[in-house]
Amino acid sequence: MSESLVISGGMLAGHADGQPLDLMIVDGVIAEIGPEGSLVSEGQFVDATEALVMPGFVDIQVHFRTPGGEDSEDIASGAAGAALGGVTACVMMPNTVPTIDNPTLVNEVLAMGRSSHCDIYTSAAITQAREGERLVDFDSLYAAGVRIFTDDGTVVDDASLMREALLASARLPGCVISQHAEESGMVDGGVINEGVVSARLGLKGRPREAEAVIVDRDIQLAAETNGRYHVLHMSTSLAADLVREAKASGIRVTAEVTPQHLILTEEDVERLGTSGKMNPPLRTDTDVEALRSCIFDGTVDAIATDHAPHSRESKNVSLSAAPPGMLGVETMASVIWTEFVAPGLMTLDRFVALLSTQPANVAGLVSQGQPLEVGKTANIAVFDPQDEWTPDQSSLQSKSANNPWIGKKLAGRVRHTICRGKLVVADRTLL
């Protein structure tokens, strides 16, 4: 017997008439769209009154710490938080212990993800054990389903290795090489952004130029090889200018930015303490303004959280000793809505593009980020723009507490989440 679910009375993203509609899902696929109330008797009822119905969000950079770091997060806890935030797909990073650099680990991680609250994908390392010495077997990892390759957390310093990786991406359809762009020698020992705050605190800084050095090099290599290059968590105006120019030249480059790099600056590190330390670091007001421009002019393709949990014990040390990283997957949509959509700076269409459609395209996730049309896979977030809330550590799903958004009043919250036609969050509650 077919299973059906009806989302009733919501405003559907991409439907220009602006009238509340019903959307019926049968066996995981959008089967029918009709006027409000017309489909209610057909299946399980989900109330979307005064809410926005949009494609589920896609986060292409999360650290769910499996394998090896399950004390700070695991796939189950990370995916639960993602689902509560309307995220229907996550791409895990490979800087785990051991590194995800072989098909066996890829298959194990994907198997664990099948029972979670959202779709789980994983990237794989570019170099074995992320040591920057020998490339992974791209073909076997690609055959296992990997489409994004990255040594995230460390940079591939060796230009010849990066060139070979980009050549691999050129011959493997949909393959993309992602880079944490900071030249190692320039940032070695650095704690936060090199600037007025690092000077005031007496800490060694990480110069902004370090990002531009790597982005410039990699763009040139991408142009030579026709490879696909993606800039992870772009953080500076310098890199943004390079990406913009490369795109204008037809080079196959994409870029993402995090909510924290769009909102917070180096000045917030003193307020947040170790929760304000991340990699790359929070930058200057100039960088924030440049990145904000990038999300509107097409330089930035996706907003991704770089959700990076760390145990309370590991963060409860000095700024110099603490590992970098912030949480964000559960709050991403609300934070972006509060900062950009609610004040009238961003349209709903652009919101959907940056949080859903375009990140799905970058990662090659064909069943995600799809328009709400009959025949499409039902990965859906129902978002209530009137639901004001303040994140509280006790109510969030992550095992860790390094969340910069705790105590921030947010406008808008996910009410329901549907992943592949299955209701996984109802009335802000995990099912």
LOSETI-268931 format. One record per residue: residue in three letters; x, y, z of N, C-alpha, C in turn. Coordinates in steps of 0.001 Angstrom, whole numbers, plus 500000, padded with zeros to 6 digits. Each point is the difference from the previous one (the first is absolute). Example, Ala and Ser with C-alpha at 12.3 -4.5 7.8 and 13.67 -1.06 7.14 Angstrom:
BEGIN
ALA513190494310507800499110501190500000500900501200500000
SER499650501050499280500820501190500060499230501090500730
This chain:
BEGIN
MET500838498806500000499162501194500000500877501251500000
SER499632500961499179500750501241499923499818500822501270
GLU501080500656500426499952500891501144499930501440499514
SER499068500784500565499840501378499561500086500956501175
LEU500451501209499689500172501060500981499578501293499327
VAL499195500803500677499543501258499431500491501163500853
ILE500735500911499364500405501256500622498968501036499590
SER499280500532500959498827500810499667500130501450500441
GLY499619500903499085499824501406500332501246500843500018
GLY501095499495499455501236500777499991500201500756498697
MET500894500979500031500393500747498801501188499286499377
LEU499845499468498810501038499194499367501017500870499271
ALA501274499824500353501073500713499309499985499635498519
GLY500122501022499158500020499768498565498647500035499340
HIS498928500157500771498659500105499460499558501453500110
ALA499988500665498856499945501458499952498688500608500445
ASP498898499256500026498727500635500315499867500381501463
GLY500852499416500856500011500397501393498813499547500816
GLN499240499022499509498838499495500719500365498744500785
PRO499406499808501185500247498762500744499570498789499178
LEU500795498943500084499757498806499210500122498750500857
ASP499497498913499489500241498672500552500986499269499100
LEU500838499204500608500962499194499258499914498572500513
MET499726499061499113499867498599500389501227499204499572
ILE500491499207500927501153499142499777499543498555500041
VAL500374499228498991499680498578499952501280499228499721
ASP500314499061500890501185499159499843501263500812499762
GLY500145501088500761501220500789499968500106501035498907
VAL498953500125499174500040500897498845498807500950500057
ILE500220501251499579498895500949499909499042499509498919
ALA498756499700500406499029499402499083498969500986499483
GLU499682501035500792498952500932499604500143501294500780
ILE499676501103499368499931501314500627498637500596499662
GLY499297500490501024498673500546499769499684501122500963
PRO498838500628499841499596501099500887499934499562501463
GLU500137500974500886499967499717501436498728499235500369
GLY500178498914500717498885499190500465499534498930499046
SER500480500026498754499490499074498989500526498585500142
LEU501133499818500684500619498683500078500045499438501417
VAL499415500720500947500147499636501410499502498604500296
SER498930499566499348499416498695500288500778498838499418
GLU501055500313499252500692498966499253501095499276500778
GLY500464500518501128501101499334500686500297500616501350
GLN501151499638500566500436500583501263500117501512499856
PHE499512500730500992499886501444499917501168500693500696
VAL500598500977499319501042500842500563499577501454499820
ASP499857500719501089499518501380499967501133500963499644
ALA499851500686498869500976500997499571499393501396499940
THR498906500217500725499325501293499996500950501122500390
GLU500029501071499185500838501182500210501490499678499977
ALA500357498866499429501400499602499889500409499940498532
LEU501308499956499782500572499872498669500450498562499778
VAL499623499456498869500391498642499635501063500115498924
MET501157499440500247501111500162499072500829498731499927
PRO500848499863498990500881498839499949500862499898501255
GLY500204498773500476500825499805501179501382500600499813
PHE500573500492501080501306500638499938501105498945499862
VAL501107500421499424501125499105499732501259500638500568
ASP500654499314500919501220500507500629501170499164499496
ILE500850500608499201501068499247499345501318500019500770
GLN499952500481501251501207499893500823499641499827501475
VAL499964498746500442499752499703501409501048499020500494
HIS500254500086501281500912499075500673499198499240501054
PHE499591498799499652499240499184500940500895499022500762
ARG501301500133499819501060499399500823500039498482499989
THR499273499351499133500061498552499866500819499651498761
PRO501054499175500184500408499286501216500982500787500863
GLY500063499625501272501067500405500894499734501150500938
GLY498994500814499744499753501157500859498602500047500553
GLU499415498833500234498599499918500374499675500595501364
ASP501021500337500792499714500657501269499482501422499793
SER500347500632498883499548501363499721498805500044499050
GLU499859499013499123498869499885499094500061498644499329
ASP498857499513499552499970498823499151498942500221498931
ILE499871499045499099499080500174498891498568500167500498
ALA499618499227501004498631500068500507499690501369500600
SER500882500512500864499737501290500644500107501143499000
GLY500978499909499086500148501046498998498816500062499053
ALA499552498824499534498866499951499081498709500437500673
ALA499856499707501285498815500443500735499936501526500051
GLY501129500629500313500045501458499991499741500571498624
ALA500568499344498985499779500444498626498519499979499648
ALA499334498896500316498580499874499676499171501065500698
LEU500310500283501259499280501054500719500220501368499351
GLY501115500152499320500273501230499276499521499986498560
GLY499195498997499618499479499925498644500968499474498963
VAL501152499492500455501014499478499096499662498548499667
THR499865499697498728499669498647499572501191499249499433
ALA501143500665499850501215499334499526501220500702500554
CYS500966499201500452501275500511500498501142499267499307
VAL501068500730499731501223499393499490501055500091501092
MET500416498841500503500992499945501060501400500245499457
MET500836500608500812501396500200499685500828498799500455
PRO501149499761499358500748498759500248501082500094501065
ASN500112501143500693501076500134500992499603499325501306
THR499853498710499897499602499143501101501203499162500426
VAL499781499128500990501091499143500482499531498540499974
PRO500346499196499007500901500327498900499334500880498934
THR500830500540499137499541500829498898499138499188499043
ILE498928500611499504499189499359498971500732500147498671
ASP500786498997499664500829500055498797499974498705499202
ASN499031499116500299499904498731499297498537499566499918
PRO499654499163499018498601499611499808499390499272501189
THR500793499234500736499461499271501145499404500953501028
LEU500742501048500351499491500974500959498814500773499430
VAL500052500322498731498871500684499362498732499168500148
ASN500093498724499683498836499120500082499489499863501431
GLU500917499949500971499596499890501401499249501245500453
VAL500515501161499638499356501255500389498628500127499342
LEU499924499693498723498726500093499296498974499032500583
ALA500445498825500385499096499019500600499429500519501314
MET500845500623500827499521500572501253499012501133499749
GLY500210500732498938499134501129499698498613499626499524
ARG499809498779499533498701499604499444498891499958501037
SER500329499882501263498982499961501044499842501344500713
SER500601501053499482499973501299500653498817500837499515
HIS499871501199500546498862500871499718500139500804498713
CYS501142499944499337500143500657498707500950499178499146
ASP500085500342498720500912499296499114501435500360500337
ILE500845498991500128501403500198500328500861499593498807
TYR500852500923499583501009499754498995501358500298500631
THR501038499556499362501323500326500527500941500377498870
SER500876500923500311501134500271499138501118499026500368
ALA501068500049499260501196499215500312501210500908499869
ALA501086499568500618501221500797499971500593500052498590
ILE500798501015499749500768500106498763501283499179500102
THR500635500082501165501233499250500214499798498976501113
GLN500737498934499926499878498930500984500310500509501398
ALA499049499727500916500097500439501399500120501508500129
ARG499650500714498940500089501467499970501421500480500342
GLU500991499224499580501377500345500316500676500796498900
GLY499322500196498869500532500823498937501146499400499233
GLU500116498655500014501147499357499352499615499124498823
ARG498911499224500136499570499098498933498502500153499770
LEU499608500030498753498594500139499680499224498731500352
VAL498731500169500290499118498850500190499687499371498651
ASP499329498855500040499544499343498779498655500623499616
PHE500041501001499144498792500731499641498954499092499365
ASP500429499093499159499059499175499258499202499078500920
SER500655499363500962499284499094500900499076500773500933
LEU500428501166500453499157500816500863498809500566499224
TYR500240500391498770498916500479499141498978498892499780
ALA500480498777499767499108498864499811499169499716501245
ALA500542500352501181499281499820501265498984501107500265
GLY499949500986499114499009501063500128500532501362500386
VAL501309500123500223500576501291500386500053500931498792
ARG499583501251500219500081501004498948500830501206500418
ILE500164500213501291500808501107500505501243499435500675
PHE501150500516499609501274499601500581500647501214500646
THR500454499836501247500586501124500722500866499505501146
ASP501071500696500282500789499782501212499570500989501076
ASP498777500394500001499482501059500854500611499968501401
GLY500353501209500459500732500144501256501464500240499760
THR500489499442498900501356500261499544499952500305498512
VAL501004500689499521500071500362498594500921499030499264
VAL499692499723498749500925499267499142501037500999499527
ASP501150500010500669501040500986499687500719499691498694
ASP500135498716499693500752499577498826499187500293498731
ALA500453500950499209499263500390498802499897498865498991
SER501027499160499924499952498892499046498923498996500383
LEU499827499746501307498938499108500442498623500620499727
MET499877501283500268498732500664499734499675499967498515
ARG501000500166499159499778499920498559499498498629499594
GLU500597498944500550499570498648499670498574499745500489
ALA499680500529501164498640499855500517498993500689499077
LEU500325501190499538499111500722499102499874499296498652
LEU501059499384499539499917499200498781499033498832500192
ALA500020499386501178499062498914500289498558500510499961
SER499770501200500554498649500549499989499537500318498579
ALA500928500306499117499643500313498621499516498770499235
ARG500475498820500377499610498777499269498883499225500676
LEU499649500357501253498944499310500719498776500914500077
PRO498923499687499305498835500891499963499444500312501386
GLY499819501283500284499428500422501270500974500067501149
CYS501250499643499762501008500015501062500501501426500228
VAL500197500369501262500473501336500339501097499904501057
ILE501027500810499863501109500076500948499797501238500864
SER499846499783501303499721501088500933501229500274500849
GLN500252501247500241501225500369500699499729500927501182
HIS500610499647501154500152500963501084501185500862499627
ALA499723501255499640501009500834499359500711500909500995
GLU501069499525500586500923500832500780501393499413499840
GLU500934500790499510501360499529499800500609499637501341
SER500439498766500127500382499444501303501091500794500699
GLY501041500346499266501104500712500628499600501344500559
MET499019500637499386499578501318500441499127499953501249
VAL499305498887500219499064499940501127500477499091501116
ASP501141499352499826500502499087501017500145500705501355
GLY499349499432501020500049500582501330499020501127500238
GLY499285500414498958499029501079500150498744499535500715
VAL499408500894500766498855499653500841498707500596499451
ILE499996501300499738498845500706499448500494500892498868
ASN499094500751499403500392500893498914501110500951500437
GLU500953500210499100501062500956500273499438501405499845
GLY499957500727501118499419501329499957499993500646501371
VAL499079500918500199499993500781501230499702499137501225
VAL499134498994499851499647499172501150501147499072500379
SER500640499381499016501144499136500307501110500797500666
ALA500205501242499523501026500853500606499625500346501438
ARG498719500311500222499545500369501337500129498834500975
LEU499750498799499521500060498821500856501389499378500061
GLY500924500505499199501353499466499988500095498617499391
LEU499156499732498980499949498693499350500544500098498579
LYS500652498928499547500447499959498623498781499881499093
GLY499993500786498936498847500023499124500174499174498737
ARG498863499791499322499969499332498704499658501074498970
PRO500962500384499153499776501118499083498971499684498918
ARG499242501000499624498979499865498956500626499579498678
GLU501190500465499750500665499718498730500255498508499781
ALA500079499248501093500257498566499881498907499303499205
GLU498760500469500135498902499421499245500130500328498516
ALA500300501240499709500102500432498608501125499277499259
VAL501110499741500681501134499312499377499568498649499440
ILE499261499226500804499576498666499570498882500080498962
VAL499023500864500208498899500122499044500530500403498627
ASP500936500940499964500586500444498741500712498841499304
ARG500815499265500743500710498860499427499041498957499446
ASP498994499656500800499088498927499612499114500386498820
ILE499627501265499917499227500456498851500822499857498723
GLN501272500352500067500865499829498840500105498532499600
LEU500101499111500974500071498575499710498680499487499417
ALA498888500497500541498700499605499472499844500442498547
ALA500487501193499686499927500499498635500824499128499060
GLU501168499583500451500890499182499175499429498601499768
THR499400499417501029499568498601499949498553499815499591
ASN499220501093500012498553499935499828499339499199501117
GLY500653499992501151499439499318501155498955500849500700
ARG499228499360500881499007500707500802500594500305501366
TYR500015501265500362500619500468501230498962500709500860
HIS499960499645501277499055500596500940500749500553501192
VAL499742501254500335500624500644501149499117499776501224
LEU500531499293500970499294499784501249500039501265500855
HIS498912500240500725499903501079500990500853501234499662
MET499754500579498843500726501202499594499783501092501040
SER501081500704500346499912500901501145500512501410499757
THR500583500302498849500604501307499791499536500650498705
SER500078501321499991499698500750498781501016499695498910
LEU501238499689500390501062499711499042499652498758499182
ALA499585498933500679499611498774499305498743500221499170
ALA499069500783500542498756500266499281500263500659498654
ASP500913500945499970500336500674498750500566499007498982
LEU500838499092500472500597499004499115498945499055499432
VAL499076499553500837498938499104499548499093500698498994
ARG499676501247500291499131500764499084500643500121498620
GLU501270500321499974500717500145498737500090498662499267
ALA500236498932500740500110498676499383498686499584499356
LYS498905500246500703498686499660499440499736500786498720
ALA500368501269500011499806500832498813500821499493498816
SER501090499295500297500870499462498960499584498598499560
GLY498958499468500609499514498684499619500694498839500666
ILE500810500270501014500675498928500720498992499283500899
ARG500141498689500128499047499175500745500286500074501504
VAL499575501082500592500231500230501421498687500352500678
THR499803499468501189498868500343500850500541500336501381
ALA499138500600500821500435500402501334498824499967500957
GLU500310499757501248499003500044501065500455500970501075
VAL499053500453500801500318500833501145499132499542501164
THR500487500142501211499256499584501179499170501150500557
PRO498938499695500754499267501076500664500884500854500890
GLN500930499365500702500849500754500924500911500980499275
HIS500487499644498824500840500930499251499186501116499346
LEU498694499825499914499121501041499485499531500964501084
ILE500182499639501250499391500758501090501018500432501059
LEU500872499101500408500928500252501102501347500494499482
THR500718500725500839501337500480499662500988499609501089
GLU501265500352499759501036499729500991499673500628501350
GLU499236501093500004499630500649501256499118499103500866
ASP499267499071499383499111499120500752500761498896500741
VAL501252499792499652500773498949500659500125500274501494
GLU500196501248500369500135500322501413498707499709500763
ARG498868500221499359498706499737500637499705498504500090
LEU500294499284498939499660498590499926501041499085500629
GLY501220500482500159501064499145500522500347498903499011
THR500236498800500504500422498912499122498911499589499007
SER498736500300500295498936499734499033500107500905498781
GLY500783501071500112500219500905498884501252499689499197
LYS500685498933500361501189499606499262499622498982498935
MET500350500291498741499704499064498926501095500054498949
ASN499866499162499024501036499800498995499350499941498616
PRO500165501031499162500754501234500179499345500902501041
PRO500759500930500517499488500807501108498972501027499554
LEU499242500485500965499151501159499757500896501170499594
ARG499520500761499015500844501021499405499543501407500376
THR500158500952499112499750501411500268498632500435499480
ASP499587501202500395498762500572499475500036500087498476
THR501152500359499455500151500097498548499724498665499329
ASP500509498926500591499775498668499441498528499603500083
VAL499374500285501123498581499672500162499166500717498940
GLU500266501279499789499234500745499014500238499453498594
ALA501240499617499705500305499442498682499278498677499787
LEU499984499147501008499335498707499883498490500169499876
ARG499451500992500695498572500272499856499662500387498556
SER500848500778499389499780500346498595500051498760499115
CYS500882499068500364500198498795499200498788499083499966
ILE499200500002501051498837499114499998498890500536499111
PHE500129501253499585498998500590499114500454500077498549
ASP501312500131499775500459500176498618500397498695499321
GLY499835498868500690500278498708499390501406499470500221
THR500853500777500665501346499517500291499956498796500932
VAL499117500052500977499796498885500922498844499139499501
ASP500238498690499953498997499065499515499147499402501109
ALA500556499904501195499302499281501062500367500567501360
ILE499050499908500905500268500221501412500095498631500657
ALA501088499768500690500237498735500700500480500325501403
THR499707499126500940500251500366501395501418499762500489
ASP500707499021499406501240499532500615499726499598501448
HIS498888499308500206499586499529501329501126499169500597
ALA500659500532501035501219499386500530499908499862501517
PRO499388498924500487499855499822501446501320499635500687
HIS500132500489501209501104499604500866499465499842501413
SER500538499040500705499533499751501361500208501218500876
ARG499182500093501027500127501107500937501391500041500612
GLU500562498828500282501326499930500613501073500574499081
SER499922499674498713501027500470499067499899501494499739
LYS498798500566500137499826501442499807500213500790501292
ASN499952499344501110500145500686501283501475500155500375
VAL500758500586499098501434500247500183500303501388499462
SER501252500355499909500364501308499477499671500089498516
LEU499906501228499501499713500216498597501065499358499114
SER501229500083500424501094499423499211499907498487499931
ALA499579499362501096499990498544500074498732499364499441
ALA498926500754499909498711499438499591499983499652498516
PRO499317498926499636499835499690498581499030500978499364
PRO500170500290498701499097500936499338498705499318499576
GLY498915500755500010498756499456499489498776500519500721
MET498900500137499243498716500445500524498902499069499523
LEU498907499966500758498811499280499576499145500871499088
GLY499035499344499322499143500831499172498927499311499191
VAL500016498665499871499081499350499067498544500152500428
GLU499720500023501281498622500101500472499441501418499883
THR500864500990499988499567501393500021500223500737498683
MET500611499365499006500400500690498774498865500781499361
ALA498881499342499754498911500659499292499460501185500789
SER499841499836501301499475501077500831500956501186500053
VAL501291499737500103500989501073500054500007500798498703
ILE500022499309498864500006500698498707498698500752499782
TRP498879499409500397498715500680499876499996501279500847
THR500483499908501222500019501142500914500865501134499474
GLU501167499667499498500959501008499590499728500580498618
PHE499392499219499123499906500431498608498579500068499450
VAL499177499015500269498671499993499402499036500903500768
ALA499944499837501307499074500798500816500206501507499821
PRO501248500494499911500195501440499780499790500448498556
GLY499680499087499099499761500352498616501221500045499111
LEU501123499427500454501230500016499217500076498853498999
MET499252498920500241500062498805499171498591499521499680
THR499781499597498760498714499454499602499887498537500414
LEU498770499508500004499791498588500282500691499133498953
ASP499938500392498754500635499227498932501505499876500225
ARG500640501090500415501443499956500233500314499155501232
PHE499178500090501010500137499179501196499986498519499628
VAL499030499594499195499907498604499571501204499599499159
ALA500428500902499129501146499698499145501261499743500818
LEU500279500849500972501240499913500763499998498866501018
LEU498844499645500518499925498987501046499559498636499484
SER499521499944498766499450498739499514500461499666498587
THR499506500745499024500204499632498599501464499976499602
GLN500706501085500268501390500103499543500958499090500764
PRO499909499888501324500878499024500642499760498576499508
ALA498745499641499717499727498684499435500684499840498655
ASN499988501048499194500663499954498697501508499861500141
VAL500590500744500937501447499910500214500404498572500336
ALA499225499354500873500325498660500474499466498892499107
GLY499247500340498969499460498988499111498916499142500619
LEU499200500581500892498936499262500680498705500169499202
VAL499737499065499115498940500183499012498598499935500601
SER499828499357501148498677499920500613499745501101501018
GLN500949500896500180499889501090500957499929501338499266
GLY499450501008500709499952501335499435499109500130498787
GLN499059499068499833499144500016498830498812500949500177
PRO499481500548498914498803500830500115498819499182500503
LEU499057500655500623498813499327500521499015499784498856
GLU500222498921499270499203499655498837499610498532500044
VAL498908499680499364499553498616499913501088499150499350
GLY500277498865500628501010499082499502501357500126500663
LYS500200501063500789501285500213500669500024499297501354
THR501201499589500411500176499391501312499608500989501089
ALA499261499519500992499464500876501039501003500194501139
ASN500954500889499769500895500492501050499596501439500264
ILE499368500246501146499267501243500200500208500537501412
ALA500140501320500100500007500709501281498797500926500054
VAL499252499930501088498884500909500238500464501003501043
PHE500121501251499586500647501034500798498981501057500402
ASP499911500254501301499075501003500530500755501302500232
PRO499803501021499141500764501244500143499594500833501204
GLN498857499681500618499514500764501145500413499402501336
ASP500640498846499977500357499290501229501325500536500540
GLU499927500900500961501210500538500610500464499080501122
TRP501315499776500073500544499121501026501442500371500304
THR500476499560501123501367500248500421500661498668500304
PRO500997499598499225500653498723500253500540499907501420
ASP499773498862500591500437499696501357500735498671499963
GLN501109499914500672500815498810499916499240498732500366
SER499126500081500967499286498815500449499016499474498971
SER499569500856499080498996499594499028500587499609498652
LEU501294500197499786500639499651498741500516498568500033
GLN500129499409498849500274498563499903501480499626500092
SER500884500896499659501412499652499967500509499543501358
LYS500960499090499966500664499580501228500908501092500554
SER500344500964499160500953501036500377499302501334500219
ALA500755500959500541499408501268500418500636501218499351
ASN500928499815499071500715501118499398499168500683498919
ASN498877500569500432499023500587499087499979501511500172
PRO500388500749498959500042501463500137498624500657500015
TRP498945499237499687498661500572499872499157499820501254
ILE500555499365501029499282499874501270499668501393500534
GLY498729500209500357499582501282500553499647501054498977
LYS500141499691498709499664500955498952498529499822499616
LYS499216501047500065498593499938499621499892499858498492
LEU499306498954499565499894499692498583498560500113499525
ALA499863500481498773498687500125499368499834498876498992
GLY499057499111500238499751498906499085500593498690500481
ARG499205498921499839500445498682500453499319498919499171
VAL500702498920499805499430498866499286498922499336500857
ARG498831499798499392498893499354500689499973498501499721
HIS500180499611498732499973498598499604501138499749499002
THR500498498773499984500983499585499008499587498649499432
ILE500049499909498684499672498753499301501235499574499210
CYS500488498798500250501171499481499287499593498773499208
ARG500131500083498671499575498934499078498581499539500278
GLY499158500962500257498587499734500199499600499602501401
LYS500983499834500875499721499593501372500057501206500929
LEU498965500150500816499971501079500982500969499671501124
VAL501075500782500138501025499732501011499975501013501131
VAL499424501179499741499778501020501021498581500505499836
ALA499231499958501071498631500498499989499809500940501166
ASP499531501203499710499792501004501044501256500172500856
ARG501161500125499301501295500272500619500495498853500883
THR499438498811499824500349498844500818500492498856499111
LEU501120499395500365500514498853499272499049498816500127
LEU499817499289498903499187498786500006500888498764499939
